[in-house]
Amino acid sequence: MLLVAIIFVVVPLWRKSASNNDVLRDAANLGILRDQSQELEVDLRNGLLTQEAYEQGKSELQARLLEEVKTSEQPVKKAQRNPAKVLAIVIAVLLPLFTVPVYMKLGNTKAMLSPQEQSAAAGDGIIRTEEGLQELASELQDNPENPNGWFMLARSYIEMKRYEEGAKAYEQLVRLVPDEAQLWANYADVYAMAHGRTLQSPEVAKMLEQALELDPNNITALALTGSVGMERGDYAMALTNWQKLYGFLQPGSRDAQQFKVSIQRARDLLAAQPGGKQKLAKLPFEEAPQQAAANPAAAVTGKVTLSKALAGKASPDDTVFILARAAQGPPMPLAVFRKQVKDLPMEFTLDDSMAMRPEMKLSGFDQVVVVARVSKSGQGGRAQPGDLEGKSAAIKPGTKGLNIVIDSVVP
């Protein structure tokens, strides 16, 4: 649009000439002399002029004609600077310099994007308009091998509580990405919501089995499998999965407190069954995640900030996980705690007291990586597409004053 405006304004000014047009001037002068010569002939025929006066007038006209021709044949003087062209150059330079910053400040740079592209640019990966959903669904019919598109469509349907359509989108997604545990767990969850809001179905069981086969420690799959056990009345199954999950939770966190209540309820129900106490005695049980003693020398400290470029892609209530994991070793976090985007920027300390398991302490590894992640799902497992993340290089436990900027989007 800016280019078109420049063309409409600058081109006419560039073509405009401020100098005299010699061709038009000579033509006009010759026309005048021709008319005057004809007038002399008419006056001579009508007796208004004598032959002598006619000859004298014609001689004067011829002299003027020679003078005009002589003037036009003189060397052309150097043309003066054309003010119209100067103005054209000034406008061509100043118009972009002025309009582009003003538009970037006041305009909407995403106005020409499609609804789903606007949603993706906003950072939450969720479409909230019927028009956008229909457009994305139509695009996926033409290009069904697009896992990112199916993931966006599935999340958007779930946001709008259209679980049956969300389940169909996840069906396409796990076909394209069959080796991602979290997708199978999410599929099981939305499938259950779409089919009577119950986990009691062979399809859900198979999905959860697939998720746990890919990742035995997947938080969502463990939670749902425990819920399956509760619905079936298989409280041993519920306890086995929930207690494993409980070991991954941050001590004292809200999730840990909620699952502690659920575990105790499952224990009580199992104990009330015939032979339940014997089954209960055979199950491993931890009263609570064991906190390791803090080791100040191994503590890692620093500050986490969210880059300005991604500030618009996170809401204040989004969950922020700050965790340390071994640079070379198991992916399980060695220390982790949870905050929210509204708490950023913030100082942090990671130490052995935040260990998820007693044998997996920060001080037990030579090098660790500190990760700060904005989780759209609120789950502390693997990073999901659309999460925002920043991380440190490999560092030694005990490093102080880290500066971690959340500056990238998980693809």
SVG drawing of the C-alpha trace seen along z (x, -y; Angstrom):
<svg xmlns="http://www.w3.org/2000/svg" viewBox="-22 -53 53 115">
<polyline fill="none" stroke="black" stroke-width="0.4" points="0.0,0.0 2.9,-2.3 4.5,-1.6 1.2,-2.3 0.9,-5.6 4.4,-6.6 3.8,-5.8 0.6,-7.9 2.3,-10.9 5.9,-10.8 5.5,-9.7 3.4,-12.7 5.7,-15.1 8.8,-13.5 7.3,-13.9 6.2,-17.5 8.6,-20.0 9.1,-23.5 11.1,-24.6 9.6,-26.2 8.6,-23.8 10.6,-25.1 8.6,-23.2 5.3,-24.5 6.7,-28.1 8.0,-28.0 4.8,-26.6 2.8,-29.3 5.1,-32.1 4.9,-30.7 1.1,-30.7 1.1,-34.3 3.4,-35.4 1.3,-33.4 -1.9,-35.2 -0.3,-38.6 0.9,-37.9 -2.6,-36.9 -4.0,-40.1 -1.5,-42.2 -2.6,-40.5 -6.3,-41.1 -5.6,-44.8 -3.7,-45.1 -6.6,-43.6 -9.1,-45.8 -7.1,-48.9 -6.3,-49.6 -2.6,-49.4 -0.5,-50.7 1.9,-48.4 4.8,-50.2 3.3,-49.8 2.5,-46.1 6.1,-45.4 7.4,-47.2 5.1,-45.2 6.0,-41.9 9.7,-42.7 9.3,-43.3 7.4,-40.0 10.2,-38.1 12.8,-39.8 10.9,-38.7 10.7,-35.1 14.5,-35.1 15.0,-36.4 12.9,-33.6 14.7,-30.9 18.0,-32.3 17.0,-32.3 15.9,-28.7 19.2,-27.6 21.3,-29.1 23.0,-26.7 20.7,-25.4 21.6,-26.8 22.1,-24.4 18.7,-23.5 17.9,-24.8 17.0,-22.3 13.5,-21.1 11.7,-21.8 9.0,-19.2 11.6,-16.5 13.2,-17.6 9.8,-17.4 9.3,-13.9 12.6,-12.7 11.8,-14.2 8.4,-12.5 9.7,-9.2 12.2,-9.2 10.2,-10.8 6.9,-9.0 8.2,-5.5 10.3,-6.9 7.2,-8.5 4.4,-6.1 6.1,-2.8 7.0,-3.7 3.5,-5.2 1.9,-2.0 4.1,0.3 3.1,-1.8 -0.7,-2.2 -1.6,0.3 -2.5,4.0 0.3,5.9 -1.7,9.1 -4.8,7.7 -4.2,9.6 -3.6,13.0 -6.2,15.7 -8.0,16.3 -5.9,19.4 -2.7,17.5 -3.8,14.7 -4.3,17.2 -0.9,18.8 0.7,15.4 -0.9,14.6 1.0,17.5 -1.7,19.7 -2.3,21.8 -6.0,21.8 -8.7,20.5 -11.8,19.1 -14.0,18.2 -16.2,20.5 -14.9,18.9 -11.3,19.7 -12.1,23.3 -13.9,23.9 -11.0,22.3 -8.4,24.5 -10.5,27.6 -10.8,26.9 -7.1,26.4 -6.4,29.7 -8.7,31.5 -6.5,30.3 -3.2,30.9 -3.9,33.7 -0.2,34.3 0.1,31.3 0.5,32.3 0.8,28.7 -2.5,27.9 -4.3,30.9 -2.8,30.1 -4.1,26.5 -7.5,27.7 -7.8,30.3 -6.9,27.8 -9.3,25.3 -12.2,27.8 -11.4,28.7 -11.3,25.0 -14.8,24.7 -15.9,28.0 -16.5,29.7 -14.9,32.9 -16.1,35.2 -14.5,33.1 -11.5,32.7 -11.2,36.5 -11.3,36.8 -8.6,34.2 -6.4,36.2 -7.1,39.3 -5.4,37.7 -2.7,36.3 -1.6,39.6 -1.6,41.2 0.9,38.6 2.9,38.6 2.5,42.1 5.5,42.0 4.6,39.1 3.3,40.2 1.7,36.9 -0.5,36.9 -1.8,40.4 -2.6,39.3 -4.4,36.2 -6.3,38.3 -7.5,40.7 -8.7,37.7 -10.7,36.0 -12.0,39.4 -13.4,40.1 -15.0,36.6 -16.6,37.2 -18.0,40.6 -20.0,40.2 -17.3,38.5 -16.0,41.9 -12.7,43.7 -14.4,47.1 -13.8,48.1 -11.4,50.4 -10.3,47.5 -9.2,45.3 -7.4,48.2 -5.4,48.9 -4.5,45.2 -3.2,45.1 -1.3,48.3 0.3,46.8 1.2,43.6 2.8,45.5 4.7,47.8 6.3,44.8 6.9,43.0 6.3,44.9 6.6,41.6 4.1,39.5 2.2,37.6 -1.1,37.3 -1.2,41.0 -0.4,42.0 -3.1,39.8 -5.7,41.0 -4.8,44.7 -5.2,44.2 -8.6,42.7 -9.5,45.7 -8.7,48.0 -10.9,45.9 -13.8,46.1 -13.4,49.9 -13.1,50.3 -9.6,51.6 -8.0,49.5 -4.7,51.4 -4.4,50.2 -5.2,46.6 -2.7,46.7 0.1,48.2 -0.2,45.4 -0.9,42.5 1.9,43.3 4.3,43.4 3.0,40.1 3.2,38.7 6.9,39.3 7.4,36.9 5.5,34.0 7.2,31.1 6.9,31.6 4.2,29.4 2.8,28.3 -0.9,28.1 -0.8,31.1 1.0,33.1 -1.5,32.2 -4.5,33.2 -3.0,36.5 -2.1,37.3 -5.8,37.0 -6.8,39.2 -4.2,41.8 -5.4,42.0 -9.0,42.4 -7.9,45.2 -6.1,46.9 -9.2,46.6 -11.4,48.1 -9.0,50.9 -8.6,51.7 -12.4,52.0 -12.6,54.7 -12.4,58.4 -8.7,59.2 -7.9,55.6 -5.5,55.2 -3.4,58.0 -3.3,56.4 -2.4,53.1 0.4,54.5 2.0,55.7 1.9,52.3 4.8,49.8 3.8,46.7 5.4,43.4 3.7,41.1 5.0,38.1 7.8,37.3 10.9,37.3 12.7,34.0 16.5,34.2 18.4,32.0 19.5,28.8 23.1,28.5 23.9,24.8 27.2,25.4 25.3,27.1 22.5,24.6 22.0,22.8 20.7,19.3 19.7,16.8 17.0,14.7 14.3,15.6 12.8,13.1 10.3,13.3 11.6,11.6 9.6,8.6 9.1,10.3 7.1,13.2 5.3,11.1 2.1,11.1 2.2,14.9 1.7,15.7 -1.1,14.9 -0.5,13.8 -1.9,17.1 0.1,19.4 2.3,21.8 6.1,21.3 8.3,24.2 11.9,23.6 13.9,26.8 17.4,28.3 18.2,31.6 21.3,33.5 23.3,32.3 24.1,36.0 21.8,38.4 18.1,39.1 15.6,36.5 13.8,36.4 14.2,33.0 16.6,32.9 15.0,29.9 11.9,28.0 9.4,25.5 6.4,23.8 5.4,20.1 3.2,18.1 3.9,15.6 2.7,12.7 5.6,13.5 8.2,12.7 10.9,11.4 11.9,13.4 14.9,14.6 15.2,18.4 17.2,20.9 17.3,24.6 18.8,27.0 18.7,30.6 15.6,29.9 13.6,29.6 14.6,33.1 11.7,35.2 13.4,38.4 16.0,38.8 18.5,40.6 18.1,37.9 19.7,34.8 21.2,31.7 24.5,32.3 24.8,35.8 25.7,34.7 28.7,32.9 26.9,30.7 23.2,29.6 21.1,27.5 18.5,25.0 15.3,24.6 12.6,22.0 9.4,22.9 5.9,21.3 3.6,24.3 0.3,23.8 -1.1,27.1 0.1,26.5 1.8,30.0 5.4,30.3 6.4,33.2 7.8,32.8 7.6,29.4 4.6,29.2 4.3,27.3 3.5,23.7 5.2,23.7 7.7,20.9 11.2,21.8 14.7,20.5 17.6,22.5 21.2,22.2 24.3,23.9 25.6,26.9 26.8,25.6 28.2,27.0 26.0,27.3 26.7,24.3 26.7,21.8 25.4,18.4 23.8,15.4 22.4,17.2 20.4,15.0 17.8,17.1 15.6,15.4 12.5,17.2 12.9,16.3 11.9,19.2 8.7,21.1 8.7,24.9 7.9,26.1"/>
</svg>
